[in-house]
Amino acid sequence: MIIEDRLRKLILKYVESEDLLDNLSEDSVIKDTLIIDSLDMIELIIDIETEFEIRIEDNEVERLSTLSDMKKLIHLKTKEGTT
């Protein structure tokens, strides 16, 4: 399963409707598009760390606002494009 599919599956836990997830593009701001709060974002980051077996530092979290940002960071930390 590719990174984006795995990410979308994780994000789905935090949205009220799958329709909102369908509206998420590469450059959409996740918190705004999906209407999730800061606590949910923190939990999502923890889920990402667990799913991809990576550690996301505090300064990196601040830069994770879009799906594209998340994919790039995961790619860099796992050094795999199809994880």
NUKOLPA-264654 format. One record per atom (N, C-alpha, C, CB): residue number from 1; residue in one letter; atom name; x, y, z. Coordinates in Angstrom, 2 decimals. Glycine has a CB too. Layout:
NUKOLPA-264654
+------+-------+------+---------+---------+---------+
! loke ! marnu ! sepa !       X !       Y !       Z !
+------+-------+------+---------+---------+---------+
!  NUM !     A !   CA !       X !       Y !       Z !
...
+------+-------+------+---------+---------+---------+
***
This chain:
NUKOLPA-264654
+------+-------+------+---------+---------+---------+
! loke ! marnu ! sepa !       X !       Y !       Z !
+------+-------+------+---------+---------+---------+
!    1 !     M !    N !    0.86 !   -1.18 !    0.00 !
!    1 !     M !   CA !    0.00 !    0.00 !    0.00 !
!    1 !     M !    C !    0.90 !    1.24 !    0.00 !
!    1 !     M !   CB !   -0.98 !    0.00 !    1.24 !
!    2 !     I !    N !    0.58 !    2.20 !   -0.83 !
!    2 !     I !   CA !    1.41 !    3.39 !   -0.92 !
!    2 !     I !    C !    1.17 !    4.33 !    0.26 !
!    2 !     I !   CB !    1.14 !    4.12 !   -2.24 !
!    3 !     I !    N !    2.12 !    5.23 !    0.46 !
!    3 !     I !   CA !    2.07 !    6.16 !    1.59 !
!    3 !     I !    C !    0.74 !    6.90 !    1.64 !
!    3 !     I !   CB !    3.22 !    7.16 !    1.51 !
!    4 !     E !    N !    0.29 !    7.45 !    0.53 !
!    4 !     E !   CA !   -0.94 !    8.25 !    0.56 !
!    4 !     E !    C !   -2.14 !    7.42 !    0.99 !
!    4 !     E !   CB !   -1.20 !    8.86 !   -0.81 !
!    5 !     D !    N !   -2.25 !    6.21 !    0.51 !
!    5 !     D !   CA !   -3.37 !    5.35 !    0.91 !
!    5 !     D !    C !   -3.34 !    5.07 !    2.40 !
!    5 !     D !   CB !   -3.35 !    4.03 !    0.12 !
!    6 !     R !    N !   -2.18 !    4.78 !    2.91 !
!    6 !     R !   CA !   -2.04 !    4.51 !    4.34 !
!    6 !     R !    C !   -2.36 !    5.75 !    5.16 !
!    6 !     R !   CB !   -0.64 !    4.03 !    4.67 !
!    7 !     L !    N !   -1.92 !    6.91 !    4.69 !
!    7 !     L !   CA !   -2.22 !    8.17 !    5.38 !
!    7 !     L !    C !   -3.72 !    8.45 !    5.40 !
!    7 !     L !   CB !   -1.48 !    9.33 !    4.71 !
!    8 !     R !    N !   -4.36 !    8.30 !    4.26 !
!    8 !     R !   CA !   -5.80 !    8.55 !    4.18 !
!    8 !     R !    C !   -6.58 !    7.62 !    5.10 !
!    8 !     R !   CB !   -6.29 !    8.40 !    2.73 !
!    9 !     K !    N !   -6.13 !    6.40 !    5.22 !
!    9 !     K !   CA !   -6.79 !    5.45 !    6.12 !
!    9 !     K !    C !   -6.66 !    5.93 !    7.57 !
!    9 !     K !   CB !   -6.19 !    4.04 !    5.96 !
!   10 !     L !    N !   -5.49 !    6.42 !    7.94 !
!   10 !     L !   CA !   -5.28 !    6.95 !    9.29 !
!   10 !     L !    C !   -6.13 !    8.19 !    9.53 !
!   10 !     L !   CB !   -3.81 !    7.28 !    9.52 !
!   11 !     I !    N !   -6.15 !    9.10 !    8.56 !
!   11 !     I !   CA !   -6.88 !   10.35 !    8.70 !
!   11 !     I !    C !   -8.38 !   10.10 !    8.83 !
!   11 !     I !   CB !   -6.61 !   11.26 !    7.49 !
!   12 !     L !    N !   -8.86 !    9.07 !    8.19 !
!   12 !     L !   CA !  -10.29 !    8.76 !    8.19 !
!   12 !     L !    C !  -10.84 !    8.61 !    9.60 !
!   12 !     L !   CB !  -10.56 !    7.49 !    7.40 !
!   13 !     K !    N !  -10.02 !    8.17 !   10.54 !
!   13 !     K !   CA !  -10.46 !    8.02 !   11.93 !
!   13 !     K !    C !  -10.86 !    9.35 !   12.57 !
!   13 !     K !   CB !   -9.36 !    7.39 !   12.76 !
!   14 !     Y !    N !  -10.37 !   10.45 !   12.01 !
!   14 !     Y !   CA !  -10.55 !   11.75 !   12.65 !
!   14 !     Y !    C !  -11.55 !   12.67 !   11.95 !
!   14 !     Y !   CB !   -9.24 !   12.44 !   12.74 !
!   15 !     V !    N !  -12.18 !   12.19 !   10.91 !
!   15 !     V !   CA !  -13.15 !   13.03 !   10.18 !
!   15 !     V !    C !  -14.57 !   12.53 !   10.43 !
!   15 !     V !   CB !  -12.85 !   13.04 !    8.66 !
!   16 !     E !    N !  -15.49 !   13.44 !   10.39 !
!   16 !     E !   CA !  -16.89 !   13.10 !   10.63 !
!   16 !     E !    C !  -17.51 !   12.36 !    9.46 !
!   16 !     E !   CB !  -17.68 !   14.35 !   10.92 !
!   17 !     S !    N !  -16.99 !   12.62 !    8.29 !
!   17 !     S !   CA !  -17.58 !   12.04 !    7.09 !
!   17 !     S !    C !  -16.48 !   11.72 !    6.07 !
!   17 !     S !   CB !  -18.63 !   13.00 !    6.48 !
!   18 !     E !    N !  -16.64 !   10.60 !    5.39 !
!   18 !     E !   CA !  -15.67 !   10.23 !    4.36 !
!   18 !     E !    C !  -15.70 !   11.24 !    3.21 !
!   18 !     E !   CB !  -15.96 !    8.81 !    3.83 !
!   19 !     D !    N !  -16.81 !   11.95 !    3.06 !
!   19 !     D !   CA !  -16.91 !   12.98 !    2.01 !
!   19 !     D !    C !  -15.86 !   14.07 !    2.23 !
!   19 !     D !   CB !  -18.32 !   13.59 !    2.00 !
!   20 !     L !    N !  -15.61 !   14.42 !    3.48 !
!   20 !     L !   CA !  -14.59 !   15.43 !    3.76 !
!   20 !     L !    C !  -13.22 !   14.96 !    3.30 !
!   20 !     L !   CB !  -14.55 !   15.77 !    5.27 !
!   21 !     L !    N !  -12.94 !   13.70 !    3.51 !
!   21 !     L !   CA !  -11.66 !   13.15 !    3.09 !
!   21 !     L !    C !  -11.52 !   13.17 !    1.56 !
!   21 !     L !   CB !  -11.51 !   11.72 !    3.60 !
!   22 !     D !    N !  -12.63 !   12.98 !    0.88 !
!   22 !     D !   CA !  -12.61 !   13.04 !   -0.59 !
!   22 !     D !    C !  -12.21 !   14.42 !   -1.10 !
!   22 !     D !   CB !  -13.97 !   12.66 !   -1.15 !
!   23 !     N !    N !  -12.47 !   15.46 !   -0.28 !
!   23 !     N !   CA !  -12.14 !   16.84 !   -0.66 !
!   23 !     N !    C !  -10.70 !   17.22 !   -0.35 !
!   23 !     N !   CB !  -13.08 !   17.80 !    0.04 !
!   24 !     L !    N !   -9.95 !   16.31 !    0.26 !
!   24 !     L !   CA !   -8.58 !   16.60 !    0.65 !
!   24 !     L !    C !   -7.63 !   16.42 !   -0.53 !
!   24 !     L !   CB !   -8.15 !   15.70 !    1.81 !
!   25 !     S !    N !   -7.03 !   17.53 !   -0.95 !
!   25 !     S !   CA !   -6.06 !   17.47 !   -2.04 !
!   25 !     S !    C !   -4.65 !   17.53 !   -1.45 !
!   25 !     S !   CB !   -6.28 !   18.64 !   -3.07 !
!   26 !     E !    N !   -3.67 !   17.39 !   -2.28 !
!   26 !     E !   CA !   -2.27 !   17.41 !   -1.84 !
!   26 !     E !    C !   -1.93 !   18.65 !   -1.02 !
!   26 !     E !   CB !   -1.35 !   17.33 !   -3.05 !
!   27 !     D !    N !   -2.47 !   19.79 !   -1.43 !
!   27 !     D !   CA !   -2.09 !   21.06 !   -0.80 !
!   27 !     D !    C !   -3.15 !   21.65 !    0.11 !
!   27 !     D !   CB !   -1.74 !   22.05 !   -1.85 !
!   28 !     S !    N !   -4.20 !   20.90 !    0.38 !
!   28 !     S !   CA !   -5.22 !   21.37 !    1.31 !
!   28 !     S !    C !   -4.65 !   21.37 !    2.73 !
!   28 !     S !   CB !   -6.50 !   20.48 !    1.23 !
!   29 !     V !    N !   -5.00 !   22.38 !    3.49 !
!   29 !     V !   CA !   -4.60 !   22.41 !    4.90 !
!   29 !     V !    C !   -5.51 !   21.43 !    5.64 !
!   29 !     V !   CB !   -4.70 !   23.88 !    5.51 !
!   30 !     I !    N !   -4.92 !   20.41 !    6.20 !
!   30 !     I !   CA !   -5.69 !   19.30 !    6.77 !
!   30 !     I !    C !   -6.66 !   19.77 !    7.84 !
!   30 !     I !   CB !   -4.75 !   18.27 !    7.35 !
!   31 !     K !    N !   -6.21 !   20.58 !    8.79 !
!   31 !     K !   CA !   -7.08 !   21.02 !    9.87 !
!   31 !     K !    C !   -8.29 !   21.78 !    9.33 !
!   31 !     K !   CB !   -6.31 !   21.90 !   10.85 !
!   32 !     D !    N !   -8.09 !   22.60 !    8.32 !
!   32 !     D !   CA !   -9.18 !   23.40 !    7.77 !
!   32 !     D !    C !  -10.12 !   22.57 !    6.90 !
!   32 !     D !   CB !   -8.63 !   24.56 !    6.96 !
!   33 !     T !    N !   -9.56 !   21.76 !    6.03 !
!   33 !     T !   CA !  -10.36 !   20.98 !    5.09 !
!   33 !     T !    C !  -11.17 !   19.91 !    5.81 !
!   33 !     T !   CB !   -9.47 !   20.33 !    4.04 !
!   34 !     L !    N !  -10.57 !   19.27 !    6.79 !
!   34 !     L !   CA !  -11.21 !   18.15 !    7.47 !
!   34 !     L !    C !  -11.92 !   18.55 !    8.76 !
!   34 !     L !   CB !  -10.20 !   17.09 !    7.76 !
!   35 !     I !    N !  -11.72 !   19.79 !    9.15 !
!   35 !     I !   CA !  -12.34 !   20.33 !   10.37 !
!   35 !     I !    C !  -11.99 !   19.45 !   11.57 !
!   35 !     I !   CB !  -13.88 !   20.43 !   10.20 !
!   36 !     I !    N !  -10.71 !   19.25 !   11.79 !
!   36 !     I !   CA !  -10.27 !   18.51 !   12.97 !
!   36 !     I !    C !   -9.50 !   19.45 !   13.88 !
!   36 !     I !   CB !   -9.39 !   17.29 !   12.57 !
!   37 !     D !    N !   -9.58 !   19.19 !   15.17 !
!   37 !     D !   CA !   -8.96 !   20.10 !   16.13 !
!   37 !     D !    C !   -7.50 !   19.72 !   16.40 !
!   37 !     D !   CB !   -9.76 !   20.11 !   17.45 !
!   38 !     S !    N !   -6.86 !   20.52 !   17.23 !
!   38 !     S !   CA !   -5.43 !   20.33 !   17.51 !
!   38 !     S !    C !   -5.15 !   19.00 !   18.20 !
!   38 !     S !   CB !   -4.91 !   21.48 !   18.38 !
!   39 !     L !    N !   -6.01 !   18.58 !   19.09 !
!   39 !     L !   CA !   -5.83 !   17.31 !   19.77 !
!   39 !     L !    C !   -5.87 !   16.15 !   18.76 !
!   39 !     L !   CB !   -6.90 !   17.12 !   20.85 !
!   40 !     D !    N !   -6.82 !   16.21 !   17.84 !
!   40 !     D !   CA !   -6.90 !   15.18 !   16.80 !
!   40 !     D !    C !   -5.64 !   15.17 !   15.94 !
!   40 !     D !   CB !   -8.14 !   15.40 !   15.93 !
!   41 !     M !    N !   -5.10 !   16.35 !   15.66 !
!   41 !     M !   CA !   -3.87 !   16.41 !   14.87 !
!   41 !     M !    C !   -2.72 !   15.74 !   15.61 !
!   41 !     M !   CB !   -3.51 !   17.88 !   14.55 !
!   42 !     I !    N !   -2.64 !   15.96 !   16.91 !
!   42 !     I !   CA !   -1.59 !   15.33 !   17.70 !
!   42 !     I !    C !   -1.76 !   13.81 !   17.68 !
!   42 !     I !   CB !   -1.61 !   15.85 !   19.16 !
!   43 !     E !    N !   -2.98 !   13.36 !   17.84 !
!   43 !     E !   CA !   -3.25 !   11.92 !   17.80 !
!   43 !     E !    C !   -2.94 !   11.34 !   16.42 !
!   43 !     E !   CB !   -4.71 !   11.64 !   18.18 !
!   44 !     L !    N !   -3.24 !   12.09 !   15.38 !
!   44 !     L !   CA !   -2.92 !   11.67 !   14.03 !
!   44 !     L !    C !   -1.40 !   11.52 !   13.85 !
!   44 !     L !   CB !   -3.48 !   12.66 !   13.01 !
!   45 !     I !    N !   -0.65 !   12.47 !   14.37 !
!   45 !     I !   CA !    0.82 !   12.41 !   14.28 !
!   45 !     I !    C !    1.33 !   11.15 !   14.99 !
!   45 !     I !   CB !    1.47 !   13.70 !   14.90 !
!   46 !     I !    N !    0.77 !   10.86 !   16.14 !
!   46 !     I !   CA !    1.16 !    9.65 !   16.88 !
!   46 !     I !    C !    0.83 !    8.40 !   16.06 !
!   46 !     I !   CB !    0.45 !    9.60 !   18.27 !
!   47 !     D !    N !   -0.35 !    8.40 !   15.45 !
!   47 !     D !   CA !   -0.73 !    7.27 !   14.60 !
!   47 !     D !    C !    0.22 !    7.11 !   13.42 !
!   47 !     D !   CB !   -2.16 !    7.45 !   14.09 !
!   48 !     I !    N !    0.65 !    8.23 !   12.84 !
!   48 !     I !   CA !    1.59 !    8.19 !   11.72 !
!   48 !     I !    C !    2.92 !    7.61 !   12.18 !
!   48 !     I !   CB !    1.79 !    9.61 !   11.12 !
!   49 !     E !    N !    3.39 !    8.06 !   13.33 !
!   49 !     E !   CA !    4.65 !    7.54 !   13.86 !
!   49 !     E !    C !    4.58 !    6.02 !   14.05 !
!   49 !     E !   CB !    5.00 !    8.21 !   15.20 !
!   50 !     T !    N !    3.45 !    5.56 !   14.57 !
!   50 !     T !   CA !    3.27 !    4.13 !   14.80 !
!   50 !     T !    C !    3.17 !    3.36 !   13.49 !
!   50 !     T !   CB !    2.02 !    3.89 !   15.65 !
!   51 !     E !    N !    2.32 !    3.84 !   12.59 !
!   51 !     E !   CA !    2.09 !    3.15 !   11.32 !
!   51 !     E !    C !    3.36 !    3.02 !   10.49 !
!   51 !     E !   CB !    1.04 !    3.88 !   10.52 !
!   52 !     F !    N !    4.14 !    4.09 !   10.43 !
!   52 !     F !   CA !    5.31 !    4.11 !    9.57 !
!   52 !     F !    C !    6.62 !    3.84 !   10.32 !
!   52 !     F !   CB !    5.40 !    5.44 !    8.88 !
!   53 !     E !    N !    6.49 !    3.60 !   11.63 !
!   53 !     E !   CA !    7.65 !    3.31 !   12.47 !
!   53 !     E !    C !    8.73 !    4.38 !   12.34 !
!   53 !     E !   CB !    8.23 !    1.94 !   12.11 !
!   54 !     I !    N !    8.29 !    5.63 !   12.54 !
!   54 !     I !   CA !    9.20 !    6.78 !   12.47 !
!   54 !     I !    C !    9.01 !    7.64 !   13.72 !
!   54 !     I !   CB !    8.94 !    7.62 !   11.17 !
!   55 !     R !    N !    9.92 !    8.55 !   13.93 !
!   55 !     R !   CA !    9.82 !    9.53 !   15.01 !
!   55 !     R !    C !    9.72 !   10.90 !   14.36 !
!   55 !     R !   CB !   11.05 !    9.44 !   16.00 !
!   56 !     I !    N !    8.66 !   11.63 !   14.70 !
!   56 !     I !   CA !    8.47 !   12.99 !   14.17 !
!   56 !     I !    C !    8.79 !   13.97 !   15.29 !
!   56 !     I !   CB !    7.01 !   13.20 !   13.61 !
!   57 !     E !    N !    9.79 !   14.78 !   15.07 !
!   57 !     E !   CA !   10.23 !   15.75 !   16.07 !
!   57 !     E !    C !    9.26 !   16.93 !   16.16 !
!   57 !     E !   CB !   11.64 !   16.26 !   15.74 !
!   58 !     D !    N !    9.29 !   17.62 !   17.30 !
!   58 !     D !   CA !    8.38 !   18.75 !   17.51 !
!   58 !     D !    C !    8.50 !   19.81 !   16.42 !
!   58 !     D !   CB !    8.65 !   19.39 !   18.86 !
!   59 !     N !    N !    9.72 !   20.13 !   16.02 !
!   59 !     N !   CA !    9.89 !   21.16 !   14.99 !
!   59 !     N !    C !    9.36 !   20.68 !   13.63 !
!   59 !     N !   CB !   11.37 !   21.54 !   14.86 !
!   60 !     E !    N !    9.30 !   19.38 !   13.41 !
!   60 !     E !   CA !    8.75 !   18.83 !   12.17 !
!   60 !     E !    C !    7.21 !   18.87 !   12.19 !
!   60 !     E !   CB !    9.24 !   17.38 !   11.96 !
!   61 !     V !    N !    6.64 !   18.65 !   13.35 !
!   61 !     V !   CA !    5.18 !   18.67 !   13.49 !
!   61 !     V !    C !    4.63 !   20.01 !   13.04 !
!   61 !     V !   CB !    4.76 !   18.38 !   14.95 !
!   62 !     E !    N !    5.31 !   21.07 !   13.39 !
!   62 !     E !   CA !    4.87 !   22.43 !   13.05 !
!   62 !     E !    C !    4.75 !   22.63 !   11.55 !
!   62 !     E !   CB !    5.82 !   23.45 !   13.64 !
!   63 !     R !    N !    5.49 !   21.86 !   10.78 !
!   63 !     R !   CA !    5.49 !   22.01 !    9.32 !
!   63 !     R !    C !    4.55 !   21.04 !    8.61 !
!   63 !     R !   CB !    6.88 !   21.83 !    8.78 !
!   64 !     L !    N !    3.82 !   20.24 !    9.36 !
!   64 !     L !   CA !    2.93 !   19.24 !    8.76 !
!   64 !     L !    C !    1.51 !   19.77 !    8.69 !
!   64 !     L !   CB !    2.97 !   17.92 !    9.57 !
!   65 !     S !    N !    1.22 !   20.54 !    7.69 !
!   65 !     S !   CA !   -0.13 !   21.09 !    7.58 !
!   65 !     S !    C !   -0.91 !   20.50 !    6.41 !
!   65 !     S !   CB !   -0.05 !   22.58 !    7.43 !
!   66 !     T !    N !   -0.23 !   19.95 !    5.41 !
!   66 !     T !   CA !   -0.91 !   19.42 !    4.24 !
!   66 !     T !    C !   -0.59 !   17.93 !    4.06 !
!   66 !     T !   CB !   -0.53 !   20.21 !    2.98 !
!   67 !     L !    N !   -1.39 !   17.28 !    3.26 !
!   67 !     L !   CA !   -1.14 !   15.88 !    2.92 !
!   67 !     L !    C !    0.24 !   15.74 !    2.26 !
!   67 !     L !   CB !   -2.25 !   15.33 !    1.99 !
!   68 !     S !    N !    0.57 !   16.67 !    1.41 !
!   68 !     S !   CA !    1.86 !   16.66 !    0.73 !
!   68 !     S !    C !    3.02 !   16.76 !    1.74 !
!   68 !     S !   CB !    1.94 !   17.83 !   -0.28 !
!   69 !     D !    N !    2.87 !   17.63 !    2.74 !
!   69 !     D !   CA !    3.90 !   17.77 !    3.77 !
!   69 !     D !    C !    4.12 !   16.44 !    4.49 !
!   69 !     D !   CB !    3.50 !   18.86 !    4.79 !
!   70 !     M !    N !    3.03 !   15.78 !    4.82 !
!   70 !     M !   CA !    3.11 !   14.51 !    5.54 !
!   70 !     M !    C !    3.77 !   13.43 !    4.68 !
!   70 !     M !   CB !    1.72 !   14.05 !    5.97 !
!   71 !     K !    N !    3.37 !   13.35 !    3.43 !
!   71 !     K !   CA !    3.95 !   12.35 !    2.54 !
!   71 !     K !    C !    5.45 !   12.56 !    2.37 !
!   71 !     K !   CB !    3.26 !   12.40 !    1.18 !
!   72 !     K !    N !    5.87 !   13.80 !    2.20 !
!   72 !     K !   CA !    7.29 !   14.10 !    2.02 !
!   72 !     K !    C !    8.10 !   13.70 !    3.24 !
!   72 !     K !   CB !    7.49 !   15.59 !    1.72 !
!   73 !     L !    N !    7.59 !   14.04 !    4.42 !
!   73 !     L !   CA !    8.31 !   13.72 !    5.64 !
!   73 !     L !    C !    8.41 !   12.21 !    5.83 !
!   73 !     L !   CB !    7.63 !   14.38 !    6.85 !
!   74 !     I !    N !    7.31 !   11.52 !    5.61 !
!   74 !     I !   CA !    7.32 !   10.06 !    5.74 !
!   74 !     I !    C !    8.30 !    9.45 !    4.74 !
!   74 !     I !   CB !    5.90 !    9.48 !    5.51 !
!   75 !     H !    N !    8.27 !    9.94 !    3.54 !
!   75 !     H !   CA !    9.18 !    9.45 !    2.50 !
!   75 !     H !    C !   10.64 !    9.64 !    2.95 !
!   75 !     H !   CB !    8.93 !   10.17 !    1.15 !
!   76 !     L !    N !   10.95 !   10.82 !    3.46 !
!   76 !     L !   CA !   12.32 !   11.09 !    3.91 !
!   76 !     L !    C !   12.73 !   10.20 !    5.07 !
!   76 !     L !   CB !   12.45 !   12.54 !    4.32 !
!   77 !     K !    N !   11.82 !    9.99 !    6.01 !
!   77 !     K !   CA !   12.16 !    9.23 !    7.20 !
!   77 !     K !    C !   12.18 !    7.72 !    6.95 !
!   77 !     K !   CB !   11.18 !    9.54 !    8.30 !
!   78 !     T !    N !   11.42 !    7.26 !    5.99 !
!   78 !     T !   CA !   11.42 !    5.83 !    5.72 !
!   78 !     T !    C !   12.31 !    5.48 !    4.54 !
!   78 !     T !   CB !   10.00 !    5.35 !    5.45 !
!   79 !     K !    N !   12.64 !    6.51 !    3.76 !
!   79 !     K !   CA !   13.46 !    6.33 !    2.55 !
!   79 !     K !    C !   12.85 !    5.29 !    1.62 !
!   79 !     K !   CB !   14.88 !    5.91 !    2.93 !
!   80 !     E !    N !   11.50 !    5.26 !    1.62 !
!   80 !     E !   CA !   10.77 !    4.37 !    0.74 !
!   80 !     E !    C !    9.63 !    5.16 !    0.11 !
!   80 !     E !   CB !   10.23 !    3.11 !    1.51 !
!   81 !     G !    N !    9.43 !    4.98 !   -1.15 !
!   81 !     G !   CA !    8.34 !    5.67 !   -1.81 !
!   81 !     G !    C !    7.03 !    4.90 !   -1.84 !
!   81 !     G !   CB !    8.73 !    5.99 !   -3.19 !
!   82 !     T !    N !    7.06 !    3.63 !   -1.54 !
!   82 !     T !   CA !    5.84 !    2.82 !   -1.63 !
!   82 !     T !    C !    5.51 !    2.14 !   -0.31 !
!   82 !     T !   CB !    5.97 !    1.78 !   -2.71 !
!   83 !     T !    N !    6.03 !    2.65 !    0.78 !
!   83 !     T !   CA !    5.76 !    2.06 !    2.09 !
!   83 !     T !    C !    4.29 !    2.17 !    2.42 !
!   83 !     T !   CB !    6.60 !    2.75 !    3.18 !
+------+-------+------+---------+---------+---------+
***
